């Protein structure tokens, strides 16, 4: 059905009496994966999905901020194949529309279950006459099944077309982004965090052991890469910005390798030695491009007070001559509360931008430890862990997290669904950016490369949307090869030209 034919006048909202109808309700200012989960769940509850759109008048009255017109929002929702009809709520209230259409189910976000504005409670009462209300934001998930429903080239073309449309909508041209790249060398950044060495072991699969159900492989070769905060610093320098790196490493060959590689890459360093904690070392065993399993050598106890004070002294010494501090926290003990307090104080004293990334996929940590940062970059899973909430919709989670952390900007990373960029300074301006590489070779360093590109861009004067566009292209390059390899400014420039040129 043509999208325009799906848009129904609220004054003429009549349906076949045999239709089993489910209502969804919201502003739908920007369609992102969270909305799709919400709508997909609603569709399972009835055979006809009708989306009710809040009118421009309602949004203006509630001081919603910048938004697309009701007609544009209705058309955007109507273009979704899963949607059977769209109604713009103009003169009628939601409860009156429910009395007319008589849906069997009203689906609302989990955030309305405990706190209900009057118009929502009235709608719930209205639907109770013939049906029920369900509070559900859709299933939270951290992977995608897109490749089951189409070939890679078609899916990737759709993502690239979506990216181009976003750039066009925000008036981002190739020249605009290239100008931003050319300003990178003017930035001076300090990266602080946990150093990791990633060891990739290429194997040949032999088969199953005859003695026990154990997979047997033959080791062919191995290769070491810098990981953790060290690769973030490497990306920053490769992009052309000046970079100083502070971390704690062990008294071992790995730390010597890290120091040598960072020096070769032009990163100045302060690597503090702690003999009680060997340099974190992660070994991944692979057959072709498939990871079999990972073995990690980690000591994650907090650093000593002496080392902590030494880091604080170095931060105080370096602060007057830097534009931004990037905290790359893998929750292995380097980033203590005293260090965060010092960073926050120095930021205010010297007008230093703060960028925070916390990764807790296999360890315990909360991104809410970052307060007042210019940007934080949690995954959806990390966001839900921080708020202890696995049920609410992405929008509610994002709004709550950015408010709790008092952050100016935030990226909600959605894995294969890309990320949503939020600007807290412009009435929560938001934009979903797709992942441009839909069948990645290795996703290990995607977040690190994105964090580096975002931080360098923002410290160079880019807007959140400009930085996000650059970061999207950066991440798509990072996942196209095995292991963490620094991405240079010239390589990123060429990739952007390939996409937008």
N, C-alpha and C positions, 0 to 999 in steps of 0.2 A: 504493500500500500504506500502511496506517495505520502511523504511526511506532512505536507500541508493538509491532507485529508484526515490526518489523525487529530488535528487540533479542533476541539469541540467548544462551541460557545457555552458558557455557564448557564445562559438563559434558555438554551435548547438542549440540555443534557439529558436526553432520554435514550434508553437502551432496551434491547429485547428482554422481556420478562424472564426468559430462560437463562440469561447470562449470569454467570457466577463471577462477580466483580470484586477486585481488591483495589483499594485506594492507597496510594503513597502521596505524601505531602511534603513540600519544602520550597526553598527558593531556587535551587539548582542553578546557581549563578555560574558555576564552572563544573562541568562533568568530569569526574575523576574516578579512579578505581573503587573508592569507598562508596560512591553512588551506585556503581554497577553491582557491587555485592548486595547492597540494600534492595535494589530492584530485582535482582535474580532470586533472592530469597522470597520476596513478595510474590513473584510469579508462580512459585510452587504452591501457593495457598489458594489460588483460584485460576480460572481459565482466561480471564480478561484483566489485564493490568492497566489501570487508569492512573496517571500522575497528575496531581493537582498542584499548580504553580502559584506561588504567592505573587500578587500583583505589584507593580511598581509603586503604587500608592502605599501599600502596606510596608514595603521595604523602606521607602523614604520616611514614613511615619516612625519607624523603629530605628532610624539613623543607621541603617545597614552599611552605608558607605558606598563605594564605587560598585556598580553592578550593571550587567547587560540589561537591555529592555526586556519586558515581559514577553514580547513577540520573539525576540532572539532566543531567550531561554526556552520558550515553548518549542521553537523549531529545533533547537539542539537536542532536547529530550525526545521529540517526535522522530528524530533520525535514528534513534536506537531501535534495533529490530525487535527487541524484547517487549517494547512498549506498544500497547494497543490503542491508547488514546491519551490526549493531554487536555486539561481544562485550566484556563487562567482564571483565578479566583478574583473577579472584579467586584461587582456589586453584592454578590451573595457571600455570606459567611460560610465557613467550612461545615458547620453543623447543619445549615439550611440546605447546602448542596447534598449532604449525606441523606437528608430527609427526602430529597427529590430522586436521587439515583439509587439509594438503598443498597450500597455495597455490602457484601457479606463479611468483608474483613477490612479493617483500617490498620495499616502497618506504620508505626512510628519508631523513631530512633530510641535506643535504650536510655538516652539522656532525659526523655520525657516520662520515664517510668516513676521516678521519684519526685520530680519537680514539674508541675503542669501549669502553664499559663491558663487563664480563664478560657480562651478560645479553644485550647486543646481539650480541657476537661468537658467543655460543651460538646465538642465533636465526639468524644468518647461516649458521652451519655446518649448522643443521637444514634450512633452505630449500634449501641447495645440493644436497640429495639428489634433489630433483625439479624445482628451478627456479633462480631467480637473485635477487640483491639489486640494487636500483637506488637510487642516492643522488641524490635530486632534490627540490628545494623548490618546483617549479613555475616557470613562466616569469615573470620580473620584467617588469612592464609599467607604464606611466605614463599610460594612458588607459583608457577603458572602452567596451564595446560594448553596454551595457545598452539603449540606445535602439533597437538593432536587434531587440530581443526583447520590446518592449512599448511602450505609449503613455506619454507624459510624466506624465500625471495619476496613472496606476496606480503607476508607479515612484516618483513623489514621495510618494504616500500610504504606500507601503511604508516609505520612509525616515522619514517623520514618525511612523508607528506604532512603528517601531524606536526612535526617539528617545524617545518617550513611555514605552516599556517600560523603557528604560535609566533614565530619571528615576524611574519607579515603583520599580524594583529598588533604587535607591540612596536612596529616600525623599526625592527632590527635588521639592518642590511649587512652584507658582507663587509663593506667598508667600516661600519660601526664596530663590528667585532674585531676586525683587524687593527683598528685604532687602539682598542683596549689591549690587545696583545702587545702592541708596540710600546705601551706605557708600563709593561711589567718590570723592565729593568730599573725603574725608579723606586721600586718598593724594597724595603729592608724588613725581613721577617725573622722572628726567632721561633724555632720549633722545639717543644719540650715534650718528652713522653718516653714510652717503653721501647727499647731496642729489641728487635727480633731478627734472627737469621732463619730464612726459609731454605730448607734443603729438599730439592726435588730428586727423587730416585726413579729413573726409568727402568722398568722391568719387562721381562718377557714371560707371559703366562705359560706355565707348563701343564697344569691340571690340578686334580685333587690328589691329596696324599692317600696312599693305600692303607696307612695305619689309622688315620682319623679323618673326619670331614674338614680338612684344612686346605685352603687354597695354596698351591705351591707356585712361586714365581722365581725367576732368575734375574738377579740384579745385573743391569747392563752398564749404566753410568749414572753419575749424580752431578748436580749443579747447585750452587748456593746463590741465593739472592738476599739482598737487604729487605727486611720487612718492618712492620710496625711503624713507629714514628720516624725511623731512619729512612724508609722509602718516601715518606711524606716530605722530609727535608730534601731528598734527592729530586723529587718532582718539582719542588719550589725552585731549586737552583736551575734545573733543566729548563724551566719556563722563563728563565732570565732574571728572576728576582735575586737579590742578595739574601743569603740565609746563614744563620748561626744555629747550631744544634746542641742541646743540652740533654744528656741522658745518663743513666747508670748502667754499667756493664760489668761482667765478671772479669776475673784475672785469668784469661784463657785465650786460646788461639782465635776464637770467634770474635772477641772484642778487638783483637789486633787486625783482623780482616775488615771489620766494620770501619775502624779508624782509617785504614789504608784506602778503602773504596771511597769513603766520603771525602777524603783529601783529594783524590783523583777527580772527583766530581765537582770540586770547588766549593764544598760546604765547610765552613769553619766550625770547629767542634770543641765542646767541653764534655769529654766522656769520663765520668767519675768511676773509679774502680771500687767495687765491693766484692771482696773475696768470698763473702758468705752467700752470694747469689750469682751463679754462673749465667752468662749471657743466654737469654731465652732462645732455644733452638727447636725448630719444628721440622720434622721430616715427613714428607708426603710421598707415599709409594704409588706409582702410576703405571698403568699398562696403556700404551698409546696416550690418549688425552683423558683417560678415565682415572680418577683418583680411587684407590682401593681403601686406604685408611691413612691416618696421620698419627705420629708419635711425637709428643711434646715434652721437652725437658724444660721445666719451669720451676722457679722459686719465686713465689708471689708475696712473701712477707714484706711489710713496710720497710723502707730504707731507715737507716739509723738516724738519730738526731744530728749527729755530726755531718753526715752527708746531706741531710735536709738543709742544714744551715749553710753549708757550702754552696748548694744550689741557689738558696735565697740570696746569698752574697753576690753570686754571679748575675742573677736577675737584676739586682739593684745597680750593678755596674754597667750592664748592657742597655738597660731601659731607656736612657736619654737619647739613644741613637737608633731606635727601631720604630717602625710604623705599626707593627702588629705582632701579637704573640699567638701562636697556634699550639693548643694543647691537644696532643694525640694520646689519649689515655686508653690503654688496653687492660687496665685494672690489675697490673702486676706489681703495684706498690710504689712506683716512682712519684705519681701525682698525689701528694698528701694535702690535707686541708690547709695546713700552714702555707704550703706553696701556692695553692689556689688563692688564699687570702692575700698573699704578697702580690700575685699577678693582678688581682682586682685593684689593689691599692695603687700599684704602679700605673695601671691603665688610666685611673682618674688623675693621677699626678702629672703624667706626661701625654695624655690624650692618645693612648695606644689602643688600637682596635684589638678585640679579643675574638678568637675563633676556636670553637670547641668540638671535638669528636671523641666520643666514648664508645668503645666496642666491648660488648659483654655477651658474645655468642656462647662461650663456654665457661664463663666465670661470672661472679656476682658484681654488679655495679649499677649505679643509677645516674642518668644524664642530668637529673635535677641538681647534682652537685655543682653544675655550671650556672652561675647567676650573673645576669647583666651583661651577657656576651653579645657581640655584634651578630654572631650566627652560631647555632648549634646544628648538628647534622645526624640525628638519631635515625635508626631504622624503625619501622613500625613496631617490630618486636621489642626493641629497646625502649621505645616510648610506652608501650603497654606494661612492660616490667616496671618502669619508673613510677607509673600511676597505679599499678596493681589492678589493671582493668583490661580484660580480654574480650569484652562484649560490646562496648560503646563504639560508635562509628568513628571513622578516621577524623572527620571534622571536629567532633567533640574532643577527641584525644589531643589533636593538634592545638586547638584553642586553649585547652586546660594546661598543656605542657608549656606553651609559649608564655602563658600568663604566670604560671608557677615559677618559671626560670627568669622572668623579666627580660627575655631575649628580644633583640630588635628584629632578627630574622631567624627563620628555621627552615631546614629541609627535612621533610619526612620521606625517608628512603623506602621504596616499595619493591626493591629487588627487580625482578623482570618487568614490573609495571612502571619502572622509572622512579620519579620522585615528585613530590608536591612542594613548591617553594612558597613560604608564607612571609609576608612583610607586616610586622606588628606596628609599624609606624604609619601605615597608610590604610587604616581601618581594615586590617587583616587582608590586604591584597594577597591573592593566591593564584598560582598557575601550576598546572600539572605538566611535567616534561616527560616524554616517553623514553624508554630505553631504545637506543638506535641499533644496537647489535642484539638480535633476538636469540641467537644460538651461540653463546660465548664459549671460547676455548677454556678460559680460567677466570672465574669471578673473584678470586682471592683479593686482588688489589683494586677493585672497582671503587670501593668507598674511599680508600686512601687517595687515589688520583682525583676523585671528585672533590674531596676536602681541600686538596692542594690548589686545584684550579679555582674553586670558589674563594678561598682565602686570598690568593694572589690577586684575583680580579677585584674583589671588594676593597683590598688595601690600595689598589691602583686607581680607585675612583669609579669603578663600574657600579651600575645599579644592580639590584638583586636579580632582575630578569636578564640583564646582560650577562652577569656572572653565571646564572643558571644555564643559559644557552651554551656558554663556553664550557662549563662543567659537564654538560650532557655529552658534548663532542669528546671531551677528555676521557670520560669514563668508557665511551664506546671504543676508544683506541686501547685502553688498558686491558679490556677483556678479550682482545683478539690474539693474545699469545700467552704461553705458559710462563708463569713467574712474574715477579715485579720488576719491570724495566722502566727507568725514568723516561717520561715523554717530553721531548723537547718542544720549544716554542715553534720552531719551523715545522716540525711534524704535525703539531696541532693546527697550525695555520693551513697547511696543505689539506688536512682533513676537513676543516671548515669550508675551504674553497670547493672541495669535492661535493659537499652537501648543498651549499648555498650558491655556488658559482654558476 
